[in-house]
Amino acid sequence: MAPFLAYEDKGPHAATALPLVLIHGHPFDRTMWAPQVAAFAQDRRVIAPDLRGYGASPVVPGTTPLSVFAEDVAALLDDLRVPEFVLGGLSMGGQIAMECYRLFPGRIRGLLLADTFPAAETPEGKRSRGATADRLLREGMGGYAEEVLYRMVAPYARPEVVAHVRRMMTGTSAEGAAAALRGRAERPDYRELLTRVGVPTLVVVGEDDEFTPVGDAEAMHAAVRDSTLCVVGSASHMPNLEQPTHFNEALAGLLTRCDRVRAGGG
């Protein structure tokens, strides 16, 4: 049985616009979507959960496959009586969004794939994720957070953004983060799945992202038939926080398109 997830649920439940569901990355929590919740909950329902092991949700040690995260999201949306929605995710959250599309595509009316990539893990990547998981359990999150901070956000990011990202990373449970790393190392390859995506899709990437470079985003855009690519300038791995105005403009375009398709406007 899925753990009870902490979540944000804002905006009008009776709105004609499709609900927007946002899945955070590793090692963050739902507050990474604060600029998007504030912008889009004016006229639609916006739901942002804390994944198991993160934020205020229960910590489940061991290994958490992406399929379990996806099933948790589906169970939460069942509880909230949200049958269809636009689904977005960043980094690991984007891979969870792809897993959701694999498991229950009929519920998803649009996809936001931000700073993520679809390929399965390499043998070297599996070893690296396993070693990082062991390190987090041994040392905690502090040292790791400082090492990757200025790859998560650009060195030129605003101080308040840097502080927010540092706070999320250092506040994450080492056990939850390690379980996700181990599960993510075993993820499937989603590249063929992307060629079968049949809903409007927005692919976003920060132009200075080292974790998921622009080339990865271009390949995803080429694979998804009905997709738009947005490269966000002056941003690294978290353009939704680093450049929220640019990010939100692109996301607004996707949502408008999804609402129109749902209404039969094409």
Phi and psi in degrees as a GROMACS rama.xvg file:
@    title "Ramachandran Plot"
@    xaxis  label "Phi"
@    yaxis  label "Psi"
@TYPE xy
-67.4594  142.912  ALA-2
-68.7223  155.897  PRO-3
-70.92  119.469  PHE-4
-89.1828  136.861  LEU-5
-71.7712  148.585  ALA-6
-161.481  159.138  TYR-7
-100.731  135.329  GLU-8
-139.203  98.0994  ASP-9
-121.881  161.23  LYS-10
93.7605  168.988  GLY-11
-73.2993  122.331  PRO-12
-70.719  -24.5602  HIS-13
-93.2216  8.12245  ALA-14
-63.2108  146.83  ALA-15
-74.79  -20.057  THR-16
-69.6402  148.64  ALA-17
-63.1045  140.864  LEU-18
-62.9747  150.651  PRO-19
-113.646  124.88  LEU-20
-114.462  127.656  VAL-21
-121.568  127.338  LEU-22
-111.226  120.621  ILE-23
-75.3061  166.316  HIS-24
-95.9201  -171.756  GLY-25
-104.907  137.594  HIS-26
-104.55  74.562  PRO-27
-114.578  -161.182  PHE-28
-150.674  -176.899  ASP-29
-64.2227  -19.103  ARG-30
-68.6367  -12.1944  THR-31
-64.4735  -19.5753  MET-32
-95.0562  12.6895  TRP-33
-53.1054  -45.3643  ALA-34
-63.6804  -31.6923  PRO-35
-78.5225  -39.9881  GLN-36
-59.9838  -45.599  VAL-37
-62.0946  -39.1295  ALA-38
-75.9652  -41.4502  ALA-39
-99.526  -14.7321  PHE-40
-76.4081  1.81174  ALA-41
-66.2416  -36.5388  GLN-42
-134.91  8.72279  ASP-43
-152.089  161.877  ARG-44
-76.0609  130.897  ARG-45
-124.897  125.066  VAL-46
-121.095  125.952  ILE-47
-132.589  101.947  ALA-48
-84.7616  156.635  PRO-49
-85.714  121.846  ASP-50
-63.1228  156.487  LEU-51
-58.0878  135.989  ARG-52
90.5374  -4.33108  GLY-53
-129.213  154.773  TYR-54
55.9625  -131.697  GLY-55
-95.8485  6.83652  ALA-56
-82.5673  160.181  SER-57
-60.7775  145.943  PRO-58
-92.1542  127.127  VAL-59
-121.43  102.629  VAL-60
-67.1574  170.545  PRO-61
107.076  -118.906  GLY-62
-134.467  129.511  THR-63
-117.899  100.721  THR-64
-66.6154  158.324  PRO-65
-60.2191  -31.4549  LEU-66
-62.808  -33.6821  SER-67
-69.8336  -43.3835  VAL-68
-57.2659  -43.977  PHE-69
-64.5155  -41.8739  ALA-70
-65.4561  -35.192  GLU-71
-61.406  -44.1413  ASP-72
-61.3668  -45.4441  VAL-73
-61.7345  -41.4689  ALA-74
-65.1503  -40.6991  ALA-75
-62.2504  -44.6615  LEU-76
-68.5403  -30.5743  LEU-77
-61.7953  -47.0687  ASP-78
-61.0641  -35.8113  ASP-79
-87.4468  0.303289  LEU-80
58.3449  51.779  ARG-81
-115.482  94.7651  VAL-82
-76.9501  -31.7858  PRO-83
-141.441  153.189  GLU-84
-169.567  165.585  PHE-85
-93.9836  131.673  VAL-86
-115.279  128.721  LEU-87
-128.226  149.771  GLY-88
-153.394  152.652  GLY-89
-120.015  132.191  LEU-90
59.3204  -120.112  SER-91
-55.9436  -36.08  MET-92
-61.4173  -33.9499  GLY-93
-66.9628  -37.8921  GLY-94
-68.4108  -35.7121  GLN-95
-65.2748  -38.5646  ILE-96
-61.0124  -40.5611  ALA-97
-64.1594  -40.4715  MET-98
-63.8678  -39.5533  GLU-99
-59.0314  -42.5503  CYS-100
-65.7869  -33.4197  TYR-101
-65.847  -39.8562  ARG-102
-86.5271  -38.7466  LEU-103
-144.018  65.5704  PHE-104
-62.9195  -27.4918  PRO-105
-65.9132  -16.9316  GLY-106
-90.9765  -16.1395  ARG-107
-98.0481  122.781  ILE-108
-103.417  -6.49642  ARG-109
-171.125  156.109  GLY-110
-130.215  134.726  LEU-111
-113.197  118.27  LEU-112
-117.978  103.916  LEU-113
-112.098  126.739  ALA-114
47.1241  55.1205  ASP-115
-140.643  178.684  THR-116
-154.346  152.344  PHE-117
-96.507  -11.4838  PRO-118
-70.3312  152.152  ALA-119
-68.1606  163.86  ALA-120
-72.2012  144.253  GLU-121
-80.043  162.206  THR-122
-56.1953  -40.651  PRO-123
-64.3698  -40.7572  GLU-124
-63.7591  -38.0372  GLY-125
-62.6423  -43.6428  LYS-126
-63.6603  -41.7857  ARG-127
-64.317  -44.664  SER-128
-64.7244  -39.5567  ARG-129
-63.451  -42.0444  GLY-130
-65.9334  -39.1766  ALA-131
-66.0396  -40.833  THR-132
-58.6131  -45.7675  ALA-133
-61.0779  -41.4934  ASP-134
-63.8545  -43.7523  ARG-135
-60.9798  -41.2277  LEU-136
-65.9879  -31.9388  LEU-137
-81.1185  -40.6829  ARG-138
-112.58  -16.4756  GLU-139
88.128  -174.568  GLY-140
-90.0647  -17.0645  MET-141
-59.5705  -54.0083  GLY-142
-64.2988  -43.0858  GLY-143
-59.7832  -44.2082  TYR-144
-59.5711  -44.4067  ALA-145
-67.1042  -35.5939  GLU-146
-65.8728  -38.4567  GLU-147
-102.404  -2.51498  VAL-148
-52.2181  -49.8387  LEU-149
-88.2416  17.6014  TYR-150
-107.543  -29.3591  ARG-151
-66.295  -44.3658  MET-152
-123.185  155.303  VAL-153
-69.7719  151.706  ALA-154
-57.5357  -23.5775  PRO-155
-92.8272  6.9858  TYR-156
-61.8901  154.213  ALA-157
-62.2083  142.979  ARG-158
-55.6484  -36.7794  PRO-159
-69.2209  -29.6976  GLU-160
-70.9384  -44.8231  VAL-161
-57.2044  -45.1044  VAL-162
-63.2174  -41.0972  ALA-163
-62.8046  -45.7152  HIS-164
-67.0345  -41.9638  VAL-165
-60.3153  -42.3489  ARG-166
-62.8488  -42.8028  ARG-167
-62.8986  -45.7153  MET-168
-66.0278  -45.7677  MET-169
-73.1197  -20.1512  THR-170
-86.6018  -5.86087  GLY-171
-77.4831  143.289  THR-172
-67.6141  127.938  SER-173
-61.5347  -37.8951  ALA-174
-64.7751  -43.5106  GLU-175
-66.504  -42.3012  GLY-176
-64.7197  -41.3894  ALA-177
-64.6113  -40.4882  ALA-178
-62.7896  -39.3752  ALA-179
-68.3987  -41.7374  ALA-180
-59.316  -43.7203  LEU-181
-65.2855  -40.9827  ARG-182
-68.4145  -40.2275  GLY-183
-65.8209  -30.7442  ARG-184
-62.6809  -23.3663  ALA-185
-102.586  14.3098  GLU-186
-65.17  154.676  ARG-187
-76.8282  173.51  PRO-188
-89.752  122.833  ASP-189
-98.6879  6.17112  TYR-190
-63.8677  -41.0015  ARG-191
-68.9592  -36.9609  GLU-192
-57.089  -41.6723  LEU-193
-60.0387  -31.9126  LEU-194
-69.5502  -15.0436  THR-195
-103.707  0.752629  ARG-196
-65.2965  127.766  VAL-197
-115.358  20.4377  GLY-198
-123.419  157.669  VAL-199
-55.7281  136.035  PRO-200
-134.923  138.08  THR-201
-114.348  123.204  LEU-202
-105.127  122.411  VAL-203
-122.609  144.287  VAL-204
-153.173  142.794  VAL-205
-74.2371  138.235  GLY-206
-64.7182  -23.0566  GLU-207
-107.033  20.6637  ASP-208
-70.6822  120.925  ASP-209
-87.5397  -30.9526  GLU-210
-69.8893  -46.8213  PHE-211
-129.333  87.202  THR-212
-63.7653  166.817  PRO-213
-55.6558  -35.2618  VAL-214
-58.7514  -36.9694  GLY-215
-63.0778  -42.956  ASP-216
-65.8142  -40.0112  ALA-217
-61.958  -39.3104  GLU-218
-66.6798  -38.894  ALA-219
-65.424  -43.5285  MET-220
-58.7279  -40.4925  HIS-221
-67.2355  -30.7791  ALA-222
-78.7279  -35.6572  ALA-223
-88.1254  121.761  VAL-224
-58.3355  -50.3681  ARG-225
-107.507  71.5084  ASP-226
-129.987  156.499  SER-227
-122.573  140.396  THR-228
-107.915  131.653  LEU-229
-127.243  114.699  CYS-230
-97.9499  118.138  VAL-231
-92.3111  118.063  VAL-232
-72.0588  156.369  GLY-233
53.9942  46.4318  SER-234
-151.739  154.592  ALA-235
-110.773  -119.637  SER-236
-83.3507  -11.1364  HIS-237
-130.448  63.1136  MET-238
-62.9792  -22.595  PRO-239
-65.3658  -27.706  ASN-240
-97.0057  -36.2385  LEU-241
-74.3874  -39.8872  GLU-242
-136.222  66.62  GLN-243
-62.7081  -32.275  PRO-244
-63.0329  -48.3618  THR-245
-63.6749  -45.168  HIS-246
-60.5884  -46.5419  PHE-247
-67.6971  -33.4589  ASN-248
-61.4035  -43.6508  GLU-249
-66.2329  -42.7807  ALA-250
-65.8173  -37.6077  LEU-251
-59.7796  -38.9214  ALA-252
-62.5351  -42.2705  GLY-253
-62.1101  -46.5077  LEU-254
-63.6117  -40.7066  LEU-255
-59.9246  -44.2005  THR-256
-63.2588  -44.4939  ARG-257
-64.6711  -41.7504  CYS-258
-61.9028  -40.1649  ASP-259
-67.5021  -42.6662  ARG-260
-62.4027  -43.0968  VAL-261
-61.4458  -35.0016  ARG-262
-81.5586  -1.70153  ALA-263
91.6762  14.3604  GLY-264
-89.9643  -5.64765  GLY-265
